[in-house]
């Protein structure tokens, strides 16, 4: 799925994607509709426009939900106070940012 930037933002928030050290954007198209999972079937990659493209991490079958880990798009996530409800077998219990991921998970996502 190819990412497209809808508009620049002045801060991080629950729908923002971090595409640089201090650069936050809102994506257009279907990207904002993709839900979080602690065991995602997709990852993200910056494209030439600076937006996030989704790339497959595991086979996806017809009817299966496309998911990614919100930690892939933001260094810090401070706006999801409630428990994570992704239902993954290895759920972290809450939605966190990249800085809070275990070293092994970061290596897996790289």
Buried (B, 14 or more C-beta within 10 A) or exposed (E): BEBBBBEEBEEBEEEBBBBEEEEBBBBEEEBEEBEBBBBBBBBBEEBEEBBBBBEEBEEEEEEEEBBBBBBBBBEEBEEBEEEBEBEBEEBBEEBBBBEBBEEEBEEEBE
